[in-house]
Amino acid sequence: MDAPYELFIASRYLLARRKQAFISLISLISGVGVAVGVTALLIVLALMTGLQGELRDRLVGAAAHVFVLKVGGLGPTDEEVPKLRAVPHVLGAAPTVTGLGLIRSAGEEQFITIKGIDPVLEQTVTNVGKSLEKGSLDTLVAKPDGLPGIVLGHDLAQKLGVTLDDTVEVLTAEGELTPFGVPPQTRPFRVTGIFRLGLYEYDSSYGYIHLEVAQRMLDRARPDFIELRVDDMFRAREVADSLPSHIGSEYRAQDWADLNKSLFQALWLEKMAMSITIGLIVMVAALNIIASLILLVMEKTRDIAILKTMGSSSASIRRIFMFQGLIIGLIGTTAGALLGVTLIYVLDRFKLISVDLEVYQISHVPFQLQPWDFVVVIVAAVAICFFATIYPSRQAAKLDPAQALRYQ
């Protein structure tokens, strides 16, 4: 199929040597501007998506997918856990007790979030067992003649200056009521493990102890809630909403996305703000396209007049300059897309951007480009370039051939 003659003329105008090289320079700058804008926008989107995905994976690994409560309190663990395990898409269930306390070592004190767990069931809902640098969760069970065990976060253990087999004391506000009130309860523990989940919140303030020990220390007759892990973390909300219909209306559940809604919303807003800011580069390139086409119309006044006298319609003249602007935009967008995808692959594959592991909990900046983001950027860049051609092409179509040729 033959290409329209308007496209042929537009390509000739771009490739032909002009009397005014300045117009060619502006066209070149326009194409480069579009390419730079598309490249920068793709890299920013891949960076924000990669960081958001990394943070999401760490959050979901440190905590469960769904947290289940029951009106009036949960029943015995050996009844609740099998009932929840039978719910479709649920892979694991584990009872949990949480509370606040103060942990002491030789000369050091730190606030601590105490989490009582079943060492076996906990490994079916979180990645704590896989994140242990030292020790094991199985050692949380107290020996008849020994101290109960506690597994501390990496940063918390460093602050306390303790390691495996060291002894610490944990103080809690809960306890038995006496005539003098509720005195603080202090209990010694032996450090039997150190974990590193990669989240400062957990690594710097969490300590895991056995469920039964936590219930006695925190004065809880039953677990506070039961954690669930599902086969697909993106179906967690669906599973949480379906629990009342499967096991009873007295059950209430929250999924991980709901609990961290404000965090991920802030990350999304940051991603959008950076995308809009970087996207202004493409807008500047579009202004250059407008300028180059206006100057070209002024230079090609005689050619436009001759084409009109030969029978070309105003619509054909309009299409010539639209095609020319689109060619600049398509070349710039294609070059920017290829460069952006290449840089994203290289930066992520070879981990070229390193960060402080102690501060950011990751060794390098991850990049992940989603197909939808790629399509949106390409379509938006081409659309902006197309709209930039409307005004100059309309001005060219309005040109009166008699006035243009009067002084030729």
C-alpha positions in Angstrom: 0.0 0.0 0.0 1.4 3.4 -1.0 2.0 5.9 1.7 0.1 9.2 1.4 1.9 12.0 -0.3 1.5 14.2 2.7 3.8 11.8 4.7 6.3 11.8 1.8 6.4 15.7 1.8 6.7 15.8 5.6 9.7 13.4 5.5 11.3 15.5 2.8 11.0 18.6 4.8 12.7 16.9 7.8 15.5 15.4 5.8 16.2 18.2 3.2 18.9 20.7 3.9 17.2 24.1 4.7 18.4 27.6 4.1 17.9 28.2 7.8 19.8 25.6 9.8 18.3 27.0 13.0 15.0 25.3 12.3 16.7 22.0 11.9 18.5 22.5 15.1 15.2 23.2 17.0 13.7 20.0 15.5 16.7 18.0 16.6 16.5 19.6 20.1 12.8 18.7 20.2 13.5 15.0 19.4 16.2 14.9 22.0 14.0 16.5 24.6 11.2 14.0 24.0 13.8 11.1 24.3 15.3 12.5 27.5 11.8 13.0 29.0 10.6 9.5 28.2 13.9 7.9 29.5 13.7 9.9 32.7 10.1 9.1 33.3 10.5 5.4 32.7 13.5 5.2 35.1 11.6 7.2 37.8 8.5 4.9 37.5 10.7 1.8 37.6 12.5 3.1 40.6 9.4 3.9 42.6 7.7 0.6 41.6 10.8 -1.3 42.6 11.0 0.4 46.0 7.3 -0.1 46.6 7.5 -3.8 45.7 10.6 -4.3 47.8 8.9 -2.6 50.8 5.7 -4.6 50.2 7.5 -7.9 50.1 9.4 -7.1 53.3 6.2 -6.1 55.1 4.3 -9.1 54.0 7.3 -11.3 54.9 7.6 -9.8 58.4 3.8 -10.0 59.1 1.0 -12.2 58.1 -1.5 -11.6 55.2 -4.6 -11.5 57.3 -5.3 -10.8 61.0 -8.4 -12.5 62.5 -10.2 -11.3 65.7 -13.4 -12.7 67.3 -16.1 -10.9 69.1 -16.0 -12.1 72.7 -12.5 -13.5 72.3 -10.9 -16.4 70.5 -11.5 -20.0 71.6 -8.8 -22.6 72.3 -6.1 -22.7 69.7 -6.6 -26.3 68.8 -10.1 -25.4 67.7 -9.6 -22.1 66.0 -6.5 -23.0 63.9 -8.0 -26.0 62.1 -11.2 -24.1 61.5 -9.3 -21.2 59.8 -7.0 -23.6 57.9 -10.1 -25.0 56.3 -11.0 -21.7 54.7 -10.3 -21.6 50.9 -6.9 -20.2 49.9 -5.6 -20.2 53.5 -2.2 -21.9 53.7 -1.3 -21.3 57.4 -2.7 -20.1 60.7 -0.9 -19.1 63.9 -2.1 -17.7 67.2 -0.4 -14.6 68.5 -0.2 -12.4 71.7 1.4 -9.0 71.6 2.3 -6.4 74.2 4.8 -3.7 75.2 7.6 -3.9 77.6 11.1 -2.9 78.6 14.1 -5.1 78.0 17.4 -4.8 80.0 20.8 -6.1 79.5 24.1 -5.3 81.3 23.8 -1.5 81.5 21.4 -1.0 78.6 17.6 -0.6 78.4 15.3 -0.5 75.4 11.6 -0.5 74.7 10.4 -3.8 73.1 7.3 -5.1 71.4 6.8 -8.6 72.7 5.2 -11.1 70.4 4.2 -14.5 71.7 4.2 -17.2 69.1 3.9 -20.9 68.5 7.3 -21.7 67.1 6.0 -24.3 64.6 2.8 -22.5 63.4 4.5 -19.1 63.1 6.8 -20.4 60.4 3.7 -21.1 58.3 2.5 -17.5 58.2 5.7 -15.3 58.4 9.3 -15.4 57.3 10.8 -15.0 60.8 12.2 -18.5 60.8 13.9 -18.0 57.4 15.3 -14.6 58.6 17.3 -15.9 61.6 20.9 -15.0 61.5 21.6 -17.0 64.6 19.7 -19.6 66.6 16.3 -21.2 66.0 12.7 -20.6 66.9 12.5 -24.1 68.3 14.7 -23.0 71.2 11.9 -20.7 72.6 10.5 -23.6 74.6 11.9 -23.4 78.1 13.8 -26.4 79.4 12.8 -27.7 82.8 15.9 -26.4 84.5 16.5 -23.4 82.2 15.3 -19.9 81.3 12.7 -19.4 78.5 14.1 -18.2 75.2 13.7 -15.0 73.4 14.6 -14.2 69.7 15.6 -10.5 69.2 15.8 -8.3 66.1 19.3 -7.6 64.8 19.3 -3.9 65.6 17.8 -4.4 69.0 20.4 -7.0 69.9 23.2 -4.5 68.8 21.7 -1.7 71.0 21.6 -4.1 74.0 25.0 -5.5 73.2 23.9 -9.1 73.5 24.3 -12.2 71.4 23.4 -15.9 71.7 23.1 -17.4 75.2 23.3 -14.0 76.9 20.7 -13.2 79.6 18.3 -10.3 79.5 15.3 -9.2 81.6 12.0 -8.2 80.3 9.7 -5.9 82.3 6.0 -5.6 81.6 3.2 -3.6 83.2 0.7 -6.4 83.3 0.6 -8.8 86.2 -1.5 -10.0 89.1 -3.6 -7.5 91.1 -2.4 -6.9 94.6 -3.6 -4.6 97.4 -0.9 -2.1 96.2 -2.1 -2.3 92.5 -0.5 -4.1 89.6 3.3 -4.2 90.2 5.5 -4.4 87.1 6.6 -8.0 86.3 10.2 -8.8 85.5 11.3 -12.1 84.0 14.7 -13.3 82.8 15.2 -14.7 79.3 18.0 -16.3 77.5 18.7 -15.0 74.0 18.3 -18.0 71.7 18.1 -16.3 68.3 18.7 -13.1 66.3 16.6 -12.4 63.2 16.9 -9.8 60.5 13.7 -9.2 58.5 15.0 -6.1 56.7 12.5 -3.7 58.3 13.8 -1.3 60.9 10.5 -1.4 62.8 10.9 -5.1 63.4 14.6 -5.4 63.6 15.0 -2.6 66.2 12.1 -3.3 68.6 10.6 -6.8 68.3 11.3 -9.8 70.5 9.7 -13.2 70.0 8.9 -15.5 72.9 6.8 -18.6 73.3 3.0 -18.1 73.3 2.4 -19.7 76.7 5.1 -17.6 78.3 3.7 -14.4 76.7 0.2 -15.2 77.9 1.4 -15.5 81.5 3.6 -12.4 81.3 0.9 -10.2 79.6 -2.0 -11.7 81.6 -3.9 -13.0 78.6 -6.1 -16.0 78.9 -6.4 -16.4 75.1 -4.5 -15.3 72.0 -5.1 -11.7 70.9 -5.6 -12.7 67.3 -4.8 -15.4 64.7 -2.5 -14.7 61.7 -3.2 -16.2 58.3 -1.2 -16.7 55.2 -3.0 -17.1 51.9 -1.8 -18.6 48.6 -1.8 -15.2 46.9 -1.1 -12.0 49.0 -3.2 -10.0 46.5 -6.3 -12.1 47.4 -5.9 -11.3 51.1 -8.7 -8.8 51.1 -11.0 -11.3 49.4 -10.2 -14.0 52.0 -10.7 -11.5 54.9 -14.1 -10.5 53.5 -15.1 -14.1 53.1 -14.3 -15.3 56.6 -17.7 -14.4 58.2 -19.6 -16.4 55.6 -17.3 -19.4 56.1 -16.8 -19.6 59.9 -19.3 -17.2 61.5 -20.3 -13.6 61.6 -18.5 -13.1 65.0 -15.2 -13.1 63.2 -13.5 -9.9 62.1 -10.5 -9.7 59.8 -8.0 -7.1 58.4 -5.6 -7.7 55.5 -2.1 -6.4 55.2 -3.0 -3.8 52.6 -5.7 -2.3 54.9 -3.3 -2.1 57.8 -0.6 -0.4 55.7 -3.0 1.7 53.6 -1.6 5.1 54.6 2.0 4.0 53.8 1.3 2.7 50.3 -1.0 5.7 49.5 1.9 8.0 50.4 4.2 6.0 48.2 1.7 6.2 45.3 1.3 10.0 45.7 5.1 10.3 45.7 5.3 8.3 42.5 2.7 10.4 40.8 4.3 13.7 41.9 7.7 12.6 40.6 6.1 11.4 37.4 4.3 14.7 36.8 7.5 16.7 37.5 9.7 14.6 35.2 6.9 14.6 32.6 7.3 18.4 32.2 10.4 17.6 30.2 8.2 16.1 27.5 6.0 19.2 27.7 9.1 21.5 27.1 10.0 19.3 24.1 6.5 19.7 22.8 6.9 23.5 23.0 10.0 23.1 20.9 8.0 21.1 18.3 5.5 24.0 18.1 8.3 26.5 17.6 10.0 24.5 14.9 6.8 23.9 13.0 5.8 27.6 13.1 9.2 28.6 11.8 9.0 25.9 9.1 5.6 27.2 8.0 7.1 30.7 7.7 10.0 29.2 5.6 7.7 27.1 3.4 5.1 29.7 2.7 5.9 29.6 -1.1 5.8 25.8 -1.2 2.4 25.7 0.6 1.0 28.2 -1.8 2.2 26.2 -4.8 0.7 23.0 -3.4 -2.7 24.8 -2.9 -2.6 26.1 -6.4 -2.0 22.6 -7.7 -5.1 21.4 -5.9 -4.0 20.3 -2.5 -6.8 20.9 0.1 -6.4 22.6 3.4 -6.7 19.2 5.1 -3.8 17.9 3.2 -1.6 20.9 4.1 -2.6 20.4 7.7 -1.7 16.7 7.6 1.8 17.5 6.2 2.8 19.4 9.3 1.0 17.1 11.6 3.0 14.2 10.1 6.2 16.2 10.5 5.6 16.8 14.2 4.5 13.2 14.8 7.7 11.9 13.1 9.8 14.0 15.5 7.7 12.7 18.5 7.8 9.1 17.4 11.6 9.1 16.8 12.2 10.8 20.2 9.7 8.5 22.0 11.2 5.3 20.4 14.8 6.4 21.2 13.8 7.3 24.8 11.9 4.1 25.3 14.8 1.9 24.1 17.3 3.9 26.2 15.1 3.8 29.3 14.5 0.1 29.1 18.2 -0.6 28.6 19.3 1.6 31.5 16.6 0.0 33.8 17.8 -3.5 32.9 21.5 -2.6 33.4 20.9 -0.7 36.7 18.8 -3.6 38.2 20.8 -6.5 36.7 24.2 -5.3 37.8 23.0 -3.5 41.0 24.9 -0.3 40.0 23.2 2.0 42.6 24.3 0.8 46.0 22.9 2.2 49.3 23.9 1.9 53.0 22.5 -1.5 54.1 22.4 -0.3 57.8 20.2 2.7 56.9 18.0 1.5 54.1 18.0 -2.3 54.9 18.6 -3.0 51.2 22.0 -3.3 49.5 21.0 -1.7 46.2 18.2 0.3 44.6 15.7 -2.1 42.8 14.1 -1.2 39.5 11.0 -2.8 38.2 9.2 -1.4 35.1 5.5 -2.5 34.8 4.1 -3.0 31.3 1.2 -0.7 32.1 3.5 2.1 33.1 5.5 1.6 29.9 2.4 1.8 27.7 1.1 4.9 29.5 4.4 6.8 29.1 4.6 5.9 25.4 1.0 6.8 24.6 1.2 10.1 26.7 4.4 11.2 25.0 3.0 10.6 21.5 -0.2 12.3 22.4 1.6 15.4 23.7 3.6 15.6 20.5 0.5 15.2 18.4 -1.3 18.0 20.2 1.7 20.2 19.7 1.2 20.0 15.9 -2.4 21.2 15.9 -1.8 25.0 16.0 1.1 25.2 13.5 -0.7 22.9 11.0 -3.9 24.9 11.3 -2.0 28.1 10.6 -0.4 26.5 7.5 -3.8 25.3 6.3 -5.2 28.9 6.5 -2.5 30.3 4.3 -3.9 32.3 1.3 -1.8 31.3 -1.9 -2.5 34.6 -3.6 -1.0 36.6 -0.7 1.9 34.2 -0.4 2.9 34.4 -4.1 2.2 38.1 -4.6 5.8 39.1 -4.0 7.5 36.0 -5.3 
